[in-house]
Amino acid sequence: MRKRTRARELALQFLYQIDLIGEDTLRDLEEFLAAESKEPEVRRFASDLVRGTWSGRVEIDELIRKIAKNWDLHRMAALDRNILRMAIYEMRHADAAPPKVVINEAIELGKRYSTQHSGKFVNGILDRAKQLLFDGVARSAAASVVPTALDEEAEAPPPGSIASTLEAETEAEASQRPGESLQPATSAQN
């Protein structure tokens, strides 16, 4: 098994524990990783994924809620929820793997450890997250430099952050006329 794949598995196991038992479990992370892997690269990457995902979960969960409009985050399978969190964190903050690789790894984790439908569910959510995070970067950067009277004292989220991407996406949705799609129009007429 590849080192990063193993690190993702360990990170998922630990994120699942934190989600069920509580944040106090974080103090046991290094001991858990040392018991599960002798590879320093695996332990380091898994630790980065766990700490980064957990510390950014509020913002990540906001993005998941926006995408999964008909799903309450706490009603999702705990494994699926943590696979989504970890993959979104990795797409945003880890430079080593392209988003497509992160999504494929997340799909495999869902298939291997969660329900029979998890792969499709994870794929759908993460594909949309990738679109919002990467296709929306230029749009969110432009949106974050246009202050309003109410925002004079408020600090704008950094360009490219999940918060600025969500703001830009919300503004884009609000500006559309009813019946228009966020997707580009196709030239084929049916």
Secondary structure, DSSP 8 states (H G I E B T S, - for coil): --HHHHHHHHHHHHHHHHHHH-GGGGGGHHHHHHHH---HHHHHHHHHHHHHHHHTHHHHHHHHHHH-TTS-GGGS-HHHHHHHHHHHHHHHH--SS-HHHHHHHHHHHHHHHS-TTHHHHHHHHHHHHHIIIIISHHHHHHHHT---GGGSSS----TTSHHHHHHHHHHHHHHS-TT--SS---S---
